Amino acid sequence: MSKGLTSRSENYSQWYNELVIKADLAENSAVRGCMVIKPYGYAIWEKIQAQLDKMFKETGHVNAYFPLFIPKSFLSKEAEHVEGFAKECAVVTHHRLMNDPNGKGVVVDPSAKLEEELIVRPTSETIIWNTYKNWIQSYRDLPILCNQWANVVRWEMRTRLFLRTAEFLWQEGHTAHATREEAEEETIKMLNVYAEFAEKFLAIPVVKGVKSANERFAGALDTYCIEALMQDGKALQAGTSHFLGQNFAKAFDVQFATKEGALDYVWATSWGVSTRLMGALIMAHSDDNGLVLPPKLAPTQVVIVPIYKGAEQLEAISAKAREIKAKLENLGISVKYDDRDTQKPGWKFAEYELKGVPVRLAIGPRDLEQGTIEVARRDTLTKETMTMENIEIVVKNLLETIQNEIYKKALDFRTANTVTVDNYEDFKKHIEKQSGFVLAHWDGSTETEEKIKQETKATIRCIPFDAPEEEGVCVYSGGVSQRRVVFGIAY
């Protein structure tokens, strides 16, 4: 099996596009800017979804579902929100087709024009807060901790599979609270959930912080984020959590009776991650041979490949392979035994390498005689012959080691590609090289932020939570700064 991948050093963007296709994760669809997520890609998304869903429920959240269509008037009610999404909205204007009188297929029936246009949801704050108005009368009805798994549409012109598509899958949490403190606590709590998931499951180190006013979500008072660094030195926003204040409650007149009997507007949050995490997973870990998947999210964690000549050898090897497979599965490990006779072992090795299966076991007739088995690691491309005795325990421990070492490799890469600069010349030099995160002082003004973006394409990825107070001078304006922020070129 020829992988035929362009190397990352030659053309990182092309390598990524080829890998998504060749590893059978997704493909472009007949609808411009939209993708088909293929079974192998969707299996990874299902594991992401299942783990996040578990973590949401452990923090008291429940799932619900809200309509795909949003009346246009709803988006007009929160000025910043509509301004932020207006250019990305897909609009439904008619509800019926008819046969073309000229015999050329079907056309829109002009008599079926909607009284009010409907927006295909770009995000659900407006439809949800219109609904919450009916659910909330008293402090006893709060908090509401809802999440929905859904698709959204944002009419992107420049698309790339998983990273930026016109339609994508995501989850969006929308919560309602009686006090500002509760809502702010919720916003940070969910950001921490995202960070824990990114580091423990995606094996991607992230920087947690708050967005600048210029980069925050349309309609939010504060946006918090996790930022990851990809192997090409570009930043990727991997998740966001928004403190919405009372903006949407006021827009939709959602008030509640407090314990003291007064009326007050509800406090809100929203938070979400999307199939963009698939892009992060690919770009943070994979290599020129294909995918490198962290074991916790790999659809198949172990593959067993028999090496044999003739039916008799295969029968003997299969008996042992199935025994090992059962032991591994009893430990909660997902295993595939590939005894297809349509492909040779070398072809299979290349296929599973391309698809990022963390551990490959190979058994031949000599292994049966000697009680040994070949164990190959996808992350390091190393292999070792081991005894079959207690191989299930060895593999279980190896999977944990691989998970930890993939994370450490990504963390070491980020550390090596994070620089601190104190002047604009050094800043521009590192940004031009797309050499990762740049820590620099900023005077806090949107004007300075915009000028830096115009001149270098670098944006403030976040103001890190752990940035120490450190009085300094803005690299651009020379103005006073109290801490360094993270700049980078972003996807």
Sequence and secondary structure as in RCSB ss.txt:
>XXXX:A:sequence
MSKGLTSRSENYSQWYNELVIKADLAENSAVRGCMVIKPYGYAIWEKIQAQLDKMFKETGHVNAYFPLFIPKSFL
SKEAEHVEGFAKECAVVTHHRLMNDPNGKGVVVDPSAKLEEELIVRPTSETIIWNTYKNWIQSYRDLPILCNQWA
NVVRWEMRTRLFLRTAEFLWQEGHTAHATREEAEEETIKMLNVYAEFAEKFLAIPVVKGVKSANERFAGALDTYC
IEALMQDGKALQAGTSHFLGQNFAKAFDVQFATKEGALDYVWATSWGVSTRLMGALIMAHSDDNGLVLPPKLAPT
QVVIVPIYKGAEQLEAISAKAREIKAKLENLGISVKYDDRDTQKPGWKFAEYELKGVPVRLAIGPRDLEQGTIEV
ARRDTLTKETMTMENIEIVVKNLLETIQNEIYKKALDFRTANTVTVDNYEDFKKHIEKQSGFVLAHWDGSTETEE
KIKQETKATIRCIPFDAPEEEGVCVYSGGVSQRRVVFGIAY
>XXXX:A:secstr
       TTT HHHHHHHHHHHTTSEEE SSTT EEE HHHHHHHHHHHHHHHHHHHHTT EE    SEEEHHHH
TSSHHHHHHHGGG EEEEES EEE TTSSSEEE GGGEEEEEEEE S  HHHHHHHHHHH SBGGG  EEEEEEE
EEE   SS BTTTB SEEEEEEEEEEESSHHHHHHHHHHHHHHHHHHHHHTS    EEEE  GGGS TT SEEEE
EEEE TTS EEEEEEEEEEETHHHHHTT EEE TTS EEE EEEEEEEETHHHHHHHHHH BTTB    GGG S 
SEEEEE  SHHHHHHHHHHHHHHHHHHHHHTT  EEE   SSS HHHHHHHHHHTT SEEEEE HHHHHHTEEEE
EETTT  EEEEESTTHHHHHHHHHHHHHHHHHHHHHHHHHHTEEE  SHHHHHHHHHTT SEEEEE  S HHHHH
HHHHHH  EEEEEETT     EE TTT  EESSEEEEE B 
